Amino acid sequence: MYNPSQSSEFSRNAERLPDGPANPYEPEVGQMPQNDVSKQDMDNINKTGTTIVGITTEEGVLMASDMRASLGGRVVSNKNVQKVEEIQENAALSISGSVGGAQSFIRTLKAESNLYEARRSERMSINALATMASNLLRGGPFFMVVPILGGVDEDGSHVYSLDPSGSSLADKYTAQGSGMPYALGTLENNYTDDLTMDEAEQIGAKAVQAASERDTASGNGIHLTKITENNVEIVGHQDVDELL
């Protein structure tokens, strides 16, 4: 059978390919970025350690996070870290885990959200944004990132727990990070379905403070983030006592 790739200009270039001539109609699949980070290297990277909390209310979503970054939970490397970032006007992401991996992940998720809005002239729904985030975590090069995504759209208030395996779990309230067990106890004891945003602020601050009392990787203040359908407001508080 006649093969045009063997009797044309293309054939001379095809012969130079390491695996021989390829089918020009097949998709070309690239390789995911790799790293050679060892377990020993992991002990010396900046980690947020972290206690992060997300709470849904009828008025919106409240997210609370501490401000401490540490080296392996042993040495405090920064006392004023903002662990939550706006992704779009009605959604924010709070992060725990590797600082570098989280910063890269946030930049990528913001870019995807902006592209979606530019192409479709509408914001991505929070469910779609959570799916996008989980797909990026599962298939991307982001290293040890365990975030919480919170947002408000026409379907109401949403909080999602995400992890590096690509899971996306919706709940009325959640916590992540090294201080999670202590924070969840406070949330379990205080959460109700009819919380106001002000009440959620108090509960979120109490949850982070409870974790900071026992978790050496959490502390140095609290950021409280209020998310509504058209606004993300992030406020830092160095003096936690004024919130409680």
Contacts in CASP RR format, 6 or more apart in sequence:
PFRMAT RR
TARGET T0000
AUTHOR 0000-0000-0000
METHOD contacts of the structure
MODEL  1
MYNPSQSSEFSRNAERLPDGPANPYEPEVGQMPQNDVSKQDMDNINKTGT
TIVGITTEEGVLMASDMRASLGGRVVSNKNVQKVEEIQENAALSISGSVG
GAQSFIRTLKAESNLYEARRSERMSINALATMASNLLRGGPFFMVVPILG
GVDEDGSHVYSLDPSGSSLADKYTAQGSGMPYALGTLENNYTDDLTMDEA
EQIGAKAVQAASERDTASGNGIHLTKITENNVEIVGHQDVDELL
4 10 0 8 1.000
5 11 0 8 1.000
5 14 0 8 1.000
5 21 0 8 1.000
5 24 0 8 1.000
6 21 0 8 1.000
10 24 0 8 1.000
11 21 0 8 1.000
14 20 0 8 1.000
14 21 0 8 1.000
14 22 0 8 1.000
15 21 0 8 1.000
32 139 0 8 1.000
32 140 0 8 1.000
32 141 0 8 1.000
33 140 0 8 1.000
33 141 0 8 1.000
34 141 0 8 1.000
35 141 0 8 1.000
35 143 0 8 1.000
37 45 0 8 1.000
37 143 0 8 1.000
42 144 0 8 1.000
43 71 0 8 1.000
43 72 0 8 1.000
44 71 0 8 1.000
44 72 0 8 1.000
45 71 0 8 1.000
45 72 0 8 1.000
45 98 0 8 1.000
45 99 0 8 1.000
45 100 0 8 1.000
46 69 0 8 1.000
46 70 0 8 1.000
46 71 0 8 1.000
46 77 0 8 1.000
46 78 0 8 1.000
46 98 0 8 1.000
46 99 0 8 1.000
46 100 0 8 1.000
47 69 0 8 1.000
47 70 0 8 1.000
47 71 0 8 1.000
47 72 0 8 1.000
47 73 0 8 1.000
47 97 0 8 1.000
47 98 0 8 1.000
47 99 0 8 1.000
47 144 0 8 1.000
47 217 0 8 1.000
48 68 0 8 1.000
48 69 0 8 1.000
48 70 0 8 1.000
48 81 0 8 1.000
48 83 0 8 1.000
48 95 0 8 1.000
48 96 0 8 1.000
48 97 0 8 1.000
48 99 0 8 1.000
48 102 0 8 1.000
48 217 0 8 1.000
49 68 0 8 1.000
49 69 0 8 1.000
49 70 0 8 1.000
49 72 0 8 1.000
49 73 0 8 1.000
49 96 0 8 1.000
49 97 0 8 1.000
49 177 0 8 1.000
49 178 0 8 1.000
49 179 0 8 1.000
49 215 0 8 1.000
49 217 0 8 1.000
49 218 0 8 1.000
50 65 0 8 1.000
50 66 0 8 1.000
50 68 0 8 1.000
50 83 0 8 1.000
50 95 0 8 1.000
50 96 0 8 1.000
50 97 0 8 1.000
50 176 0 8 1.000
50 177 0 8 1.000
50 178 0 8 1.000
50 179 0 8 1.000
50 217 0 8 1.000
50 218 0 8 1.000
51 65 0 8 1.000
51 66 0 8 1.000
51 96 0 8 1.000
51 175 0 8 1.000
51 177 0 8 1.000
51 178 0 8 1.000
51 179 0 8 1.000
51 180 0 8 1.000
51 182 0 8 1.000
51 183 0 8 1.000
51 207 0 8 1.000
51 208 0 8 1.000
51 211 0 8 1.000
51 212 0 8 1.000
51 215 0 8 1.000
51 218 0 8 1.000
51 219 0 8 1.000
52 63 0 8 1.000
52 64 0 8 1.000
52 65 0 8 1.000
52 66 0 8 1.000
52 83 0 8 1.000
52 84 0 8 1.000
52 94 0 8 1.000
52 95 0 8 1.000
52 96 0 8 1.000
52 147 0 8 1.000
52 148 0 8 1.000
52 175 0 8 1.000
52 176 0 8 1.000
52 177 0 8 1.000
53 63 0 8 1.000
53 64 0 8 1.000
53 65 0 8 1.000
53 94 0 8 1.000
53 148 0 8 1.000
53 173 0 8 1.000
53 174 0 8 1.000
53 175 0 8 1.000
53 183 0 8 1.000
53 187 0 8 1.000
53 204 0 8 1.000
53 207 0 8 1.000
53 208 0 8 1.000
54 61 0 8 1.000
54 62 0 8 1.000
54 63 0 8 1.000
54 64 0 8 1.000
54 94 0 8 1.000
54 148 0 8 1.000
54 150 0 8 1.000
54 159 0 8 1.000
54 173 0 8 1.000
54 174 0 8 1.000
54 175 0 8 1.000
54 204 0 8 1.000
55 61 0 8 1.000
55 62 0 8 1.000
55 63 0 8 1.000
55 64 0 8 1.000
55 159 0 8 1.000
55 172 0 8 1.000
55 173 0 8 1.000
55 187 0 8 1.000
55 191 0 8 1.000
55 195 0 8 1.000
55 200 0 8 1.000
55 203 0 8 1.000
55 204 0 8 1.000
56 157 0 8 1.000
56 158 0 8 1.000
56 159 0 8 1.000
56 172 0 8 1.000
56 173 0 8 1.000
57 157 0 8 1.000
57 195 0 8 1.000
57 196 0 8 1.000
57 197 0 8 1.000
57 199 0 8 1.000
57 200 0 8 1.000
58 157 0 8 1.000
58 194 0 8 1.000
58 195 0 8 1.000
58 196 0 8 1.000
59 157 0 8 1.000
59 196 0 8 1.000
59 197 0 8 1.000
59 228 0 8 1.000
60 151 0 8 1.000
60 152 0 8 1.000
60 156 0 8 1.000
60 157 0 8 1.000
60 197 0 8 1.000
60 226 0 8 1.000
60 227 0 8 1.000
60 228 0 8 1.000
60 229 0 8 1.000
61 92 0 8 1.000
61 150 0 8 1.000
61 151 0 8 1.000
61 152 0 8 1.000
61 157 0 8 1.000
61 158 0 8 1.000
61 159 0 8 1.000
61 226 0 8 1.000
61 227 0 8 1.000
62 197 0 8 1.000
62 200 0 8 1.000
62 201 0 8 1.000
62 204 0 8 1.000
62 224 0 8 1.000
62 225 0 8 1.000
62 226 0 8 1.000
62 227 0 8 1.000
63 84 0 8 1.000
63 92 0 8 1.000
63 94 0 8 1.000
63 148 0 8 1.000
63 150 0 8 1.000
63 224 0 8 1.000
63 225 0 8 1.000
63 227 0 8 1.000
64 201 0 8 1.000
64 204 0 8 1.000
64 205 0 8 1.000
64 207 0 8 1.000
64 208 0 8 1.000
64 222 0 8 1.000
64 223 0 8 1.000
64 224 0 8 1.000
64 225 0 8 1.000
65 83 0 8 1.000
65 84 0 8 1.000
65 94 0 8 1.000
65 208 0 8 1.000
65 222 0 8 1.000
65 223 0 8 1.000
65 225 0 8 1.000
66 83 0 8 1.000
66 208 0 8 1.000
66 211 0 8 1.000
66 212 0 8 1.000
66 218 0 8 1.000
66 219 0 8 1.000
66 220 0 8 1.000
66 221 0 8 1.000
66 222 0 8 1.000
66 223 0 8 1.000
67 79 0 8 1.000
67 80 0 8 1.000
67 81 0 8 1.000
67 82 0 8 1.000
67 83 0 8 1.000
67 219 0 8 1.000
67 220 0 8 1.000
67 221 0 8 1.000
67 222 0 8 1.000
67 223 0 8 1.000
67 236 0 8 1.000
67 238 0 8 1.000
68 76 0 8 1.000
68 78 0 8 1.000
68 79 0 8 1.000
68 81 0 8 1.000
68 217 0 8 1.000
68 218 0 8 1.000
68 219 0 8 1.000
68 220 0 8 1.000
68 221 0 8 1.000
69 76 0 8 1.000
69 77 0 8 1.000
69 78 0 8 1.000
69 81 0 8 1.000
69 99 0 8 1.000
70 76 0 8 1.000
70 77 0 8 1.000
70 216 0 8 1.000
70 217 0 8 1.000
71 77 0 8 1.000
72 217 0 8 1.000
73 178 0 8 1.000
73 216 0 8 1.000
73 217 0 8 1.000
74 216 0 8 1.000
76 220 0 8 1.000
79 220 0 8 1.000
80 220 0 8 1.000
81 99 0 8 1.000
82 223 0 8 1.000
82 234 0 8 1.000
82 236 0 8 1.000
83 94 0 8 1.000
83 95 0 8 1.000
83 96 0 8 1.000
83 223 0 8 1.000
84 92 0 8 1.000
84 93 0 8 1.000
84 94 0 8 1.000
84 95 0 8 1.000
84 223 0 8 1.000
84 225 0 8 1.000
84 234 0 8 1.000
85 92 0 8 1.000
85 93 0 8 1.000
85 95 0 8 1.000
85 106 0 8 1.000
85 110 0 8 1.000
86 92 0 8 1.000
86 232 0 8 1.000
86 234 0 8 1.000
87 93 0 8 1.000
87 106 0 8 1.000
87 109 0 8 1.000
87 110 0 8 1.000
87 113 0 8 1.000
87 129 0 8 1.000
87 149 0 8 1.000
88 110 0 8 1.000
88 113 0 8 1.000
88 114 0 8 1.000
88 117 0 8 1.000
88 123 0 8 1.000
88 124 0 8 1.000
88 129 0 8 1.000
89 123 0 8 1.000
89 230 0 8 1.000
89 231 0 8 1.000
89 232 0 8 1.000
90 123 0 8 1.000
90 126 0 8 1.000
90 151 0 8 1.000
90 152 0 8 1.000
90 153 0 8 1.000
90 227 0 8 1.000
90 228 0 8 1.000
90 229 0 8 1.000
90 230 0 8 1.000
90 231 0 8 1.000
90 232 0 8 1.000
91 113 0 8 1.000
91 126 0 8 1.000
91 129 0 8 1.000
91 149 0 8 1.000
91 150 0 8 1.000
91 151 0 8 1.000
91 152 0 8 1.000
91 227 0 8 1.000
91 232 0 8 1.000
92 149 0 8 1.000
92 150 0 8 1.000
92 151 0 8 1.000
92 225 0 8 1.000
92 227 0 8 1.000
92 232 0 8 1.000
92 234 0 8 1.000
93 106 0 8 1.000
93 109 0 8 1.000
93 133 0 8 1.000
93 147 0 8 1.000
93 148 0 8 1.000
93 149 0 8 1.000
93 150 0 8 1.000
94 147 0 8 1.000
94 148 0 8 1.000
94 150 0 8 1.000
94 176 0 8 1.000
94 225 0 8 1.000
95 102 0 8 1.000
95 105 0 8 1.000
95 106 0 8 1.000
95 145 0 8 1.000
95 146 0 8 1.000
95 147 0 8 1.000
96 102 0 8 1.000
96 145 0 8 1.000
96 146 0 8 1.000
96 147 0 8 1.000
96 176 0 8 1.000
96 177 0 8 1.000
96 178 0 8 1.000
97 144 0 8 1.000
97 145 0 8 1.000
97 146 0 8 1.000
97 177 0 8 1.000
98 143 0 8 1.000
98 144 0 8 1.000
98 145 0 8 1.000
100 143 0 8 1.000
101 142 0 8 1.000
101 143 0 8 1.000
101 144 0 8 1.000
101 145 0 8 1.000
102 142 0 8 1.000
102 145 0 8 1.000
102 147 0 8 1.000
104 141 0 8 1.000
104 142 0 8 1.000
105 136 0 8 1.000
105 137 0 8 1.000
105 142 0 8 1.000
105 145 0 8 1.000
105 147 0 8 1.000
108 136 0 8 1.000
108 142 0 8 1.000
109 129 0 8 1.000
109 132 0 8 1.000
109 133 0 8 1.000
109 136 0 8 1.000
112 132 0 8 1.000
112 136 0 8 1.000
113 123 0 8 1.000
113 124 0 8 1.000
113 129 0 8 1.000
113 132 0 8 1.000
116 123 0 8 1.000
116 124 0 8 1.000
116 128 0 8 1.000
117 123 0 8 1.000
117 124 0 8 1.000
123 153 0 8 1.000
124 132 0 8 1.000
125 153 0 8 1.000
125 154 0 8 1.000
125 155 0 8 1.000
126 149 0 8 1.000
126 150 0 8 1.000
126 151 0 8 1.000
126 152 0 8 1.000
126 153 0 8 1.000
126 155 0 8 1.000
126 158 0 8 1.000
126 160 0 8 1.000
127 155 0 8 1.000
127 158 0 8 1.000
129 149 0 8 1.000
129 151 0 8 1.000
130 149 0 8 1.000
130 158 0 8 1.000
130 160 0 8 1.000
130 162 0 8 1.000
130 168 0 8 1.000
130 170 0 8 1.000
131 168 0 8 1.000
133 147 0 8 1.000
133 149 0 8 1.000
133 160 0 8 1.000
133 162 0 8 1.000
133 168 0 8 1.000
134 162 0 8 1.000
134 166 0 8 1.000
134 167 0 8 1.000
134 168 0 8 1.000
135 166 0 8 1.000
136 142 0 8 1.000
137 145 0 8 1.000
137 162 0 8 1.000
137 163 0 8 1.000
137 164 0 8 1.000
137 165 0 8 1.000
137 166 0 8 1.000
138 164 0 8 1.000
138 165 0 8 1.000
138 166 0 8 1.000
139 166 0 8 1.000
142 164 0 8 1.000
144 164 0 8 1.000
145 164 0 8 1.000
146 162 0 8 1.000
146 163 0 8 1.000
146 164 0 8 1.000
146 176 0 8 1.000
146 177 0 8 1.000
147 162 0 8 1.000
147 176 0 8 1.000
148 159 0 8 1.000
148 160 0 8 1.000
148 161 0 8 1.000
148 162 0 8 1.000
148 174 0 8 1.000
148 175 0 8 1.000
148 176 0 8 1.000
149 158 0 8 1.000
149 159 0 8 1.000
149 160 0 8 1.000
149 162 0 8 1.000
150 157 0 8 1.000
150 158 0 8 1.000
150 159 0 8 1.000
150 160 0 8 1.000
150 227 0 8 1.000
151 157 0 8 1.000
151 158 0 8 1.000
151 159 0 8 1.000
151 227 0 8 1.000
152 158 0 8 1.000
152 227 0 8 1.000
152 228 0 8 1.000
152 229 0 8 1.000
153 229 0 8 1.000
154 229 0 8 1.000
157 227 0 8 1.000
158 170 0 8 1.000
159 170 0 8 1.000
159 171 0 8 1.000
159 172 0 8 1.000
159 173 0 8 1.000
159 174 0 8 1.000
160 168 0 8 1.000
160 169 0 8 1.000
160 170 0 8 1.000
160 171 0 8 1.000
160 174 0 8 1.000
161 167 0 8 1.000
161 168 0 8 1.000
161 169 0 8 1.000
161 171 0 8 1.000
161 174 0 8 1.000
161 176 0 8 1.000
162 168 0 8 1.000
162 169 0 8 1.000
172 191 0 8 1.000
172 193 0 8 1.000
173 187 0 8 1.000
173 191 0 8 1.000
174 187 0 8 1.000
175 183 0 8 1.000
175 184 0 8 1.000
175 187 0 8 1.000
175 207 0 8 1.000
175 211 0 8 1.000
178 215 0 8 1.000
178 217 0 8 1.000
178 218 0 8 1.000
179 211 0 8 1.000
179 214 0 8 1.000
179 215 0 8 1.000
179 217 0 8 1.000
179 218 0 8 1.000
180 211 0 8 1.000
182 207 0 8 1.000
182 210 0 8 1.000
182 211 0 8 1.000
182 213 0 8 1.000
182 214 0 8 1.000
182 215 0 8 1.000
183 204 0 8 1.000
183 207 0 8 1.000
183 208 0 8 1.000
183 210 0 8 1.000
183 211 0 8 1.000
184 207 0 8 1.000
185 207 0 8 1.000
185 210 0 8 1.000
186 203 0 8 1.000
186 204 0 8 1.000
186 206 0 8 1.000
186 207 0 8 1.000
186 210 0 8 1.000
187 203 0 8 1.000
187 204 0 8 1.000
187 207 0 8 1.000
190 203 0 8 1.000
190 206 0 8 1.000
191 203 0 8 1.000
195 203 0 8 1.000
197 226 0 8 1.000
201 224 0 8 1.000
201 226 0 8 1.000
201 243 0 8 1.000
202 243 0 8 1.000
202 244 0 8 1.000
204 224 0 8 1.000
205 222 0 8 1.000
205 224 0 8 1.000
205 237 0 8 1.000
205 240 0 8 1.000
205 243 0 8 1.000
205 244 0 8 1.000
206 244 0 8 1.000
208 218 0 8 1.000
208 219 0 8 1.000
208 221 0 8 1.000
208 222 0 8 1.000
208 240 0 8 1.000
209 222 0 8 1.000
209 240 0 8 1.000
209 244 0 8 1.000
211 218 0 8 1.000
212 218 0 8 1.000
212 219 0 8 1.000
212 221 0 8 1.000
212 240 0 8 1.000
220 238 0 8 1.000
221 236 0 8 1.000
221 237 0 8 1.000
221 238 0 8 1.000
221 239 0 8 1.000
221 240 0 8 1.000
222 236 0 8 1.000
222 237 0 8 1.000
222 240 0 8 1.000
222 243 0 8 1.000
223 234 0 8 1.000
223 235 0 8 1.000
223 236 0 8 1.000
223 237 0 8 1.000
224 234 0 8 1.000
224 235 0 8 1.000
224 236 0 8 1.000
224 237 0 8 1.000
224 243 0 8 1.000
225 232 0 8 1.000
225 233 0 8 1.000
225 234 0 8 1.000
225 235 0 8 1.000
226 232 0 8 1.000
226 233 0 8 1.000
227 233 0 8 1.000
237 243 0 8 1.000
END
